[in-house]
């Protein structure tokens, strides 16, 4: 890839995580450093008010700020808007959608997970993590967090107006920045598409484990029902009375083992949902925010800049052909205004590319998350199969009484045709 290596320049003191000296464009964060920035928990507050709740509240706890605050979905919405207002050229992850009609438990849980991913990506993003609005969102416990956020975010302009380097951004960009941008965009798009498919498969694997649990439970219950059957035996079957009685006794006890198997399978499915699917979703949220940023750059800054240039050309031609003396002065001041605007637009365009260049490096710093995801997947499989295997092993000796034949042989037949043949 043509993107500078993220780990080329290392900080002597990684805990301070400042920018390396020299080129301010280069980032030097490792995945470990990014993840260590903060871990934020988002938990649902148990409903206290009747059956139909007007809103859902979350307890948001930050390790870094040692804080715990209550937030509603709308607080997240305002926080998200203010982030976009202050950092239009950075990767601001999307929020989960708002549900208009009655939200079921599954939707509420899905949204809680999505909000947790959102706030963790934001809390670990270098520029965001140093900003006052993040600290405010995670630690302000006053009554009106939304107005407080608006107040703080709107009294200062966006990052372009506050960054000392903004007007010099062009000086730090490589000459082939447009080519690099196109290549990076293509690479991230491919990675996103593959991980999207991986996430879908991981979801299916997890839900199969949960379905497997339900099937095992029913299997055990049916055996138990069979064992508890009280229908009297007809007299012509009296010869085998003892056989069915002991078989029933053995079957009755097996349902406990199958319940245990079901429990292990359900645990494995849940673990895969929490460890594998959630990590994949976090990574996808991050990649999606990069794709959104690329689109904002193209549709926003670049497009506005090109449109302003076009409009400027039209105005100048109009000024030349316009012979009315009283409007020339007005036109000249408008042209001057327009040229200033174009200059600002051009600077913003370069600053947007400067930020994009850094955000691309940030994505590359996150790429080793792939090994964390695969590690979690392999571990959940090993652990799940090991635990299930142990229960199956414990179950096997309990089957011996099912095979008690006329000679009290306690070994099960090797295959159907090896079974006891009537002589």
Protein Blocks (a to p, Z undefined) as FASTA:
>chain_A
ZZdcfklpccfblmlopacehjfkbccbdfklmmmmpccdddddddfehjbdfbdcdddd
dfklopacdddfklmmmmmmmmmmmmmmbccdddddddfbdcdfklmmmmmmmmmmmmmm
mmmgmklmmpmklmmmmmpccfblmlmmmmmmmmpccfklmpmklmmmmmmpcfklmmmm
mmmmmmmmmmmmmmmmmmmmmmmmmmmmmmmmmmmmmmmmmmmmmmmpcbdcdfklmmmm
mmmmmmmmmmmmmmmmmmmmmmmmmmmmmmmmmmmmmmmmmmmmmmmmmmmmmmmmmmmm
mmmmmmmmmmmmmmmmmmmmpmbfklmmmmmmmmmmmmmmmmmmmmmmmmmmmmmmmmmm
mmmmmmmmmmmmmmmmmmmmmmmmmmmmmmmmmmmmmmmmmmmcfkopabdcfbfklmcc
dZZ
